Amino acid sequence: MSRPEFKSGFADEINKYIDYKVANGYKEKSYMILLREFDRFCVRRGITDVSFTREDADAWSEKRETEATTSHYARVNKIKCFMEYLKLKGYDVCLLHDVFFKATDFQPHIYTEDEVRRYFNAVDTYSSDRSKLDVIILPVFFRLLYCCGTRINETLGIRKRDVDLDAGIIKLLETKNDCERYIVLNPEMKGLLIQFADKCFYLYKDDDYIFPSIAKTRRDGKRIYELHRLLLQRAGIPYIGGGHGPRIHDWRHTFAVRSFKQMIDHGMDMYVALPVLSTYLGHKTIYATERYVRLTLDLYPYIEEKYSQKFNSIFGKAAHLHETD
């Protein structure tokens, strides 16, 4: 990943901090996306030197409406580490308060077949005077989330060079926990992507994002969240809000539940299906996949009846505390 040009008052120190972390064995891209987001935040707040007030810290620490608890935890505490680094260098910056991860009993929304049909009808009939390219981009973008279980930032980070149309494979590089992986497209998704490439790829260089913004840069996820709410409304799917969705990330949950069910229905043993799904989703261990298996058992009693004993022997009652998606 090429390093972006940082534009806030922290620009020089951000580059030095990344160099410092890389010299200590960390991967550059582990910090790139978050520090780029932080840099943009500072530009919006008009920060032109290395200064960070309590008001700035509180604004950065505020939990966003669509933000998962784990994402909020990582976003705040990683920037706190950056501020501690600056403090040691003698800068007068305000440290962020600790954000502690709390386990939650939150249940994601699993889209029904009818909701899937209505949602994608809304996607396919969407039009915008703001961006003519969205009519071509959005049907492919949202289907990748649903059909391949990719996270939104992983999908927004796909560049032309990452797509192998002949093999029907996409390499995901901007991933959580640096778990780079490949996703294999089914025949329908591969055909859709080939049609998309015929319409758009001649406009792109190898390093260009395939789902760019109007300015031809990496698209901001905020606009995708806004579109998602509009599409829910047009599809007649009630939006509860307050982080309870239905969220974009729930497409990943829906994919995982249906994939696990499909493997079980085709006769695959749970001990085999579990690591397959875990690897495909980019989880470091099977404990992050536990939530999806638990959801599948809750939704399909015949699977619960067959595999509940095995499930409990692997995970136990508190498995969800080990790792998050």
Disulfide bonds with the S-S distance in Angstrom:
none
